[in-house]
Structures are given as structure tokens and as C-alpha cells.
Amino acid sequence: MSADLKGPQELRSEVIDGQLCALCGACVGVCPYLVSHQGRIVVMDECNLSEGRCYAVCPRTSVDFDELNRVVFGVPRPDGELGVVQEILMARAGEGAARKRGQYGGTVSALMSFALREGLIDSAVLTSSNEALLPAGNAVRDESGVLDCAGSNFVAAPTLAEFNREAATDAQRIGVVATSCQVLALAKMRASPLEQGNHIEKLKLVVGLFCTWALRYEDFVEFLREKTDLAEITKVDIPPPPAEVFEVYSNSSCVKLPLDEVRSFIRSTCDLCTDMTAELADVSVGAAEGVLGWNTLIVRSETGAELVKKAAQGGVIETAALPEENLQHLKEAARGKRKRALRNIVDRTGSSEDLLYLKLSEEALERLLA
């Protein structure tokens, strides 16, 4: 057995019981004994496999970013704050439903709708929430389904459980919208020697979302119940600084909650994540700082470049140059998250030689912390 390839018992002890689980959902659906329930991964029964796909694809087990960059892009991870980059732009959806219903610029909804219409994918795995704000993966096959999932969700979601289910259907070309930890898990699926039969070859497009943290479901929902009626909530948002509030919209009002109170519900594992911009995606998307109604769009792969080019030519998205000031702020934010995570990991283990799930040399660690 490879030293880096273990089984479900180690997944439970090292990741789930070890408070490292990112709730990405990658292990759900590859093992009958692992399920997601109310914002947690639950082990239903013991499994004695010495090597398991659940362990191999988990984003909180052994991660070598150079190796995964070679798998996804054909090159090791380059120096710099943002990973592999072909181009960085501002973007927003063209006139239409995606701009009206999408969060910020609606770029993600516009790109996924376009990919479905053009046959680049025949299924899109997105995230949506039920009436109790519990998020989960949702596979859709048309534009109306994409728009039904539009908008940001700040609660951790096991979205990749739906990818595993959808990959076992008749879908042949699947696109996924994913946060950094989920994007990392998809890259590990591509790299895993145990992925035969799991249909990872059906993954044709990954749109990554900028992410700094996600919230614990049960605690956060209890907090919200004291402030508003969950069934009435239509949208949540965090406006740009200096607002420092978490906005909860309903059909009749907007409740503004202090952002510091909301931050108290951040999952502890988010403090150990080094990737703010979903580096292993085909394209990565986030809000454009200080530019209302626009997104920042990072084009990374040839697949992503072709998608953005065709969407822009067809008027599905509009693009513009990203101001240099915005680019510098983005790099600073990405660098800051990486440094904080590495320091938190070292503080947790008490050793720069034990980085939990990361494979980094002492020299690389020193360089990243400099």
C-alpha cells in the first residue's frame, strides 16, 4: 500500500474525527457507508478496505500541488499567488436572465447556461438550498435549472456527492461549479489510481468560485432563526468593505447582521485552506472589488479559454480589462489566505515538518511564509 493511499478507517480518524473535513462531498457516493447529513459527513458502518477511493479523493488527505497541476494543466504549479493563469479579466453576463438573477455579475450562470446550450456539457452540477437553507448539489440539464441555482451560498455544501451520482447516469459531459476544496477534490479524482469505474473522464468543465470561508450549517441556521423566518429568505449577500454586514433578504425586507457575528460560524477547516481562487479550475470567478455588477474572471486552461472566447463572441458575457489596483488586491488577498492557513497548520501541529495534508518542502514553506 502506498504511504499516501489509505482506507476509510484512516479517513475517519485523520479527517472526520480530526476536524479536517471540508464537507466537499467527494467521498459520498463512492462508498455506501458515507453520507452527508445536516452539514456533516456521517460514517454509517465500518469498512476494512486498506485503500479507498474515499481517502484518495479527499482534499484534506495528502496534497501535492505540483503533481495536481501537472495532471490538470500539464505543468507544475508556477510561482506566484494565483496558480496557472492565461488571462485575468472583468466579466459580467450579457443582457438577460443571468445578469438579473445571478450574484454580482452573473458570469457563472451565463457561462454554465452557454456551455449547456452549445453542447459543451450535457449536465451541470451546481449548488442549491432547500427551504431550510440546507445546501446540496443539484444536477441540471437546461438554462432554467441553472438560473434556479443562481446566487451565492455561504454555507458549506457536499456538492460533489451530486457529481458522483450524476457521473453514474447517462450524462457524458459534465460541468461543475465548485469552491476551492471541491475543485481540489476533482483534481484528486483525476489523479487517483483508484478512479477506474468512477467516470471521472466525464468531467469536462470546472468553474471555480473564489472562496475565503464557509459556514457551519446547523449553528448558523439556529442563529438565523432568531433573526428572521427561514422560509421567507430569498437571498443572502456580503456587500464589499467597509460595510461589514451580512445581508439577509426576504420578499419584504433586508435584515443586516454584523459580519463578525456571522464569522463565528466559519468552519474551522477553512482556516487550514491555502487556496482562495480555486487554482485547479478551468476558469475561476469572484466578485470584482469595488466594481458593482462585475466579476473577476481568471482563465486558466485551454478549455476555459475557449469557453470564455466563444461566450464573449456570442454576447453571452461582456469582458473588460481588470484594473491594475484590483489585480494587486486580488494577489494580496490570495497571498494572505495562504500565509494564514500555513501558519494555522504549523500552530496546530506544532511542527513545520507536519503540514497535515500538504506536501511541501521546508524550503517551499519558508518561501510561502516570507
Secondary structure, DSSP 8 states (H G I E B T S, - for coil): --TT---HHHIIIIIITTT------TTBTTBTTEEEETTEEEE-S----SS-HHHHH-TTS-B-HHHHHHHHHSS---SSSS-S-SEEEEEEE-TTHHHHHSSTT-HHHHHHHHHHHTTS-SEEEEEEE-TT--EEEEEE-SHHHHHHT-S---B---THHHHHHHHTSS--SEEEEE-HHHHHHHHHHHH-TT-TTS-GGGEEEEEEE--S--B-HHHHHHHHHTTS-GGGEEEEE---TT--EEEEEESS-EEEEEHHHHHTTB-GGGGG---SS-TTSSEEEEE-TT-TT-EEEEE-SHHHHHHHHHHHHTTSEEEEE--HHHHHHHHHHHHHHHHHHHHHHHHHHS-TT--TTB---HHHHHHHH-
